[in-house]
Amino acid sequence: MINNKTIAVIVPCFNEELQIIQVLETMPDFVDRIIVIDDKSTDNTSKNIKDFIAKTFNKGIEINTVLDKIKPNSHNRANMVVQELQRKEMAYFTPHEIYNNSNTDRIVLITHSVNAGKGAGIATGYKWAKDHGIDCVATMDGDGQMDPDELLSLCEPIIFENIDYVKGNRLIHRSALLVIPKVRFFGNSILSILTKLASGYWHVSDTQTGYTAISNKALNAIRLYDIYKKYGYPNDMLVKLNIAFCTLREVEIKPVYDIGEKSKMKIFKVIPTVSLLLIKSFFKRLWFKYLFRDFHPLFILYHFSFLLGIIWMPYLYRVIDGFD
């Protein structure tokens, strides 16, 4: 705990048998729950985690579910409706099993029945954390490429300043150009520009990092089961959080590579897919945030500019044709 606030870390993993134990062993003591999501690994990831749980003292503070805690009265029908939705929404998440779920187990292993993607694993972990009322929920990959000593800096803005979402930023570290592989730096830059446009968070720069922390308020403000299931989930999260009027901050973290685990992300396959997602997300944000939730003149101005662009297309064709 930090300042009497509960802390959980979600560790999504797929075929991480070589690195996952190191991640668990180096988790800071202030972390109350380590929620490991095995996305249908084909190696010994789950076995290694179970063996580690069996031979360690896997006890933490008591944390109980918050579902069905609200009692009906004449003033809280709205809260009862939300509680019922939260109970029923489990059907929309990736099918999974919980290996151990005692109210004092520090490490909780959740295994997906199908390989659904990293974003789906994050969503499953978020659901568990929301249902148990965790105050601050961080995400840390199972490949060991995130320094656990930096976890505190991600959690503190949420605990002490009521920030809703905190992202690590590798690009502002002075070693970024020297350590980050050039192709990944290039891909990150392209997706970051598109994400700024789609999400409306203009000051965010390292959009692709998975080292994040989120508040309980933000977890309850978005549809967790609707998070993009694959590698585009960090971009999709930013759009969803902006629509929900959540606050965001970036903190500096170190870029960590070449520790024995090769990235599974194929950058030139990810860019087209995520770019299409961001184009759709841009229009979704316009309609939901600037029309339905809180009307803003930007909604009219953007669409007026789109209309003018369409009307101008024939004249653009004539101008180009005139050069032939």
Secondary structure, DSSP 8 states (H G I E B T S, - for coil): -BTTB-EEEEEEESS-TTTHHHHHHT--TT--EEEEEE-S-SSSHHHHHHHHHHHS--B-------TT-----TT-HHHHHHHHHHHHGGGGS--EEES---TTBSEEEEEESS---HHHHHHHHHHHHHHTT-SEEEE--TTS-S-GGGHHHHHHHHHHH--SEEEEESTTSTTHHHHS-HHHHHHHHHHHHHHHHHH--TT---TT---EEEEHHHHTTS-GGGS-SSTTHHHHHHHHHHHTT--EEEEE------SS------HHHHHHHHHHHHHHHHHHHHHIIIIIIS--HHHHHHHHHHHHHHHHHHHHHHHHHHT-
